[in-house]
Amino acid sequence: MLSMKKILLLLLGLILIPFSAFAISLSEIQSDPGRYVKVAEGQTTTMYVDSYSIQSLRYAPPYYTIQGKIYYVSYTGNCIEKSTVIFNYDYDRSSVNLRKDLMPNNPYITDADRGNALWNEIKANTGIKFTETDVYTYSLSGDYIETEKNFFDQSVGGNSPAYHTANYMFYKCYNIYFDPKYDSKNLY
């Protein structure tokens, strides 16, 4: 009976090793800005992208798929959520292509009207969808809290943290932004 307890404890230890081996603290993220790039920040949250994890999964213009790891820091929740995200892009909906389609050379349309029309079109459909998987939650000091297996497809809203994450990841893969960087608070 004693040996069975030892075996169970050993198995439990082996199961928990991966969670502690990949744990991350806020100080680790903040101390390596070349790797963990801040892409969005609000009053109570900050979003980082692990720039070393970004990879193109599909290059079939106008369709692109990019995968990477993100870290969503919640200061009010005292936690960090680490997850894998997969962004699917339709470049026909990029600002470059929308500008061509929506902004004909009409001398009666002002620059402000062109900008508003473009922004309204991007808000309606950014051309970006994402799936988030394997969500690991840690305390800000790096202690493991829980794991969720979230799988969901969602449209990305204009100027949202996901929008800035997707825009940065597209730039890292193809050296061009999918859409403009609208918010100057975002540092990528």
C-alpha positions in Angstrom: 0.0 0.0 0.0 2.9 2.4 0.8 4.5 1.8 -2.6 1.1 2.6 -4.3 1.1 6.0 -2.5 4.7 6.6 -3.7 3.8 5.8 -7.3 0.7 8.1 -7.2 2.8 11.0 -5.7 5.5 10.4 -8.4 2.8 10.5 -11.1 1.3 13.6 -9.7 4.7 15.3 -9.6 5.4 14.3 -13.2 2.0 15.7 -14.3 2.7 19.1 -12.5 6.2 19.5 -13.9 5.0 20.9 -17.3 2.9 23.5 -15.6 5.7 24.8 -13.4 8.3 24.5 -16.2 6.3 26.9 -18.4 5.2 29.2 -15.7 5.9 32.9 -16.2 5.8 35.9 -14.0 5.1 39.6 -14.7 8.7 40.5 -13.9 10.0 37.9 -16.5 7.8 39.4 -19.2 8.7 43.0 -18.4 12.5 42.2 -18.2 12.6 40.9 -21.8 10.9 43.5 -24.0 12.6 42.2 -27.1 10.8 38.9 -26.7 7.6 40.0 -25.0 6.3 42.9 -27.0 3.6 45.1 -25.5 0.9 45.5 -28.1 -2.0 47.0 -26.0 -2.4 48.5 -22.6 -5.5 49.8 -20.7 -6.2 51.0 -17.2 -6.2 47.4 -15.7 -4.7 45.2 -18.4 -1.8 44.8 -20.7 -1.4 42.5 -23.7 2.0 41.1 -24.7 3.0 38.9 -27.7 5.9 36.4 -27.5 7.7 37.6 -30.6 9.7 34.3 -30.7 6.6 32.2 -31.0 5.1 33.9 -34.1 4.8 31.7 -37.2 3.0 31.8 -40.5 0.8 28.7 -41.0 -0.7 29.7 -44.3 0.4 32.0 -47.1 -2.3 31.9 -49.8 -3.1 35.5 -50.7 -5.5 37.0 -50.0 -5.7 34.5 -47.1 -3.1 34.2 -44.3 -3.0 32.3 -41.0 -0.5 33.2 -38.2 0.0 31.5 -34.9 1.7 32.8 -31.7 1.6 33.0 -28.0 0.1 35.9 -26.1 0.1 37.0 -22.5 -2.9 38.9 -21.1 -2.0 40.5 -17.8 -4.9 41.5 -15.6 -3.8 43.7 -12.7 -7.3 43.6 -11.1 -7.4 39.8 -11.4 -3.8 39.5 -10.2 -3.1 37.0 -13.0 -1.5 36.3 -16.4 -3.3 34.3 -19.0 -0.9 32.6 -21.5 -2.6 31.2 -24.6 -1.9 30.2 -28.2 -3.8 32.3 -30.7 -4.4 31.6 -34.4 -5.3 34.6 -36.5 -7.0 34.1 -39.9 -6.7 37.2 -42.2 -8.6 38.1 -45.4 -6.3 40.7 -47.1 -9.2 41.8 -49.3 -10.5 43.5 -46.1 -7.1 45.1 -45.2 -7.0 48.9 -45.0 -4.8 49.0 -48.2 -7.5 47.2 -50.3 -10.4 48.9 -48.6 -8.9 52.3 -49.4 -8.7 51.3 -53.1 -12.3 50.1 -53.1 -13.8 52.9 -51.0 -11.8 55.9 -51.9 -12.1 56.6 -55.6 -10.4 59.8 -56.7 -13.4 62.0 -56.3 -12.4 65.7 -55.7 -15.7 66.2 -53.8 -14.8 63.8 -51.0 -12.7 65.3 -48.2 -9.8 63.5 -46.5 -11.9 63.4 -43.3 -14.8 61.8 -45.1 -12.4 59.2 -46.6 -10.9 58.5 -43.3 -14.3 58.1 -41.6 -15.5 55.8 -44.4 -12.4 53.6 -44.0 -12.7 53.5 -40.2 -16.4 52.6 -40.4 -15.7 49.8 -42.8 -12.9 48.4 -40.6 -15.1 48.6 -37.6 -17.8 46.7 -39.4 -15.4 43.9 -40.5 -11.7 43.9 -39.9 -11.1 40.9 -42.0 -9.5 39.1 -39.1 -10.8 36.2 -37.0 -9.1 34.3 -34.3 -9.1 31.1 -32.2 -7.6 30.9 -28.7 -6.5 27.6 -27.3 -4.7 26.2 -24.3 -5.2 29.0 -21.8 -2.9 28.7 -18.8 -3.4 31.1 -15.9 -0.7 32.1 -13.5 -0.5 34.6 -10.7 1.6 37.8 -11.4 4.4 36.2 -9.4 4.3 33.1 -11.7 2.5 30.5 -9.6 0.3 28.2 -11.7 -3.5 28.6 -11.1 -5.4 26.7 -13.7 -5.7 25.5 -17.3 -8.6 25.8 -19.7 -9.0 24.3 -23.1 -10.8 27.2 -24.8 -11.4 26.8 -28.5 -13.5 29.6 -30.0 -13.6 31.5 -33.3 -14.2 35.2 -32.9 -14.1 38.2 -35.2 -11.6 40.8 -34.2 -12.9 44.3 -33.4 -11.2 47.4 -34.7 -8.7 48.9 -32.2 -9.2 46.1 -29.7 -6.3 44.3 -28.0 -6.8 41.4 -30.3 -6.7 43.8 -33.3 -3.3 45.2 -32.2 -2.0 41.6 -31.5 -3.1 40.5 -35.0 -1.7 43.6 -36.6 1.7 43.2 -34.9 1.9 39.5 -35.8 1.1 40.2 -39.4 3.9 42.8 -39.5 6.4 40.4 -37.9 5.6 37.8 -40.6 5.3 40.0 -43.7 6.9 43.3 -42.8 3.7 45.2 -43.5 0.8 46.1 -41.2 -2.5 44.6 -42.0 -4.2 47.8 -40.8 -3.1 51.1 -39.4 -1.9 51.4 -35.8 -4.7 53.6 -34.6 -3.9 54.0 -30.9 -0.6 55.8 -30.1 -0.6 54.1 -26.6 0.3 50.8 -28.3 4.0 50.5 -28.5 4.6 47.8 -31.1 
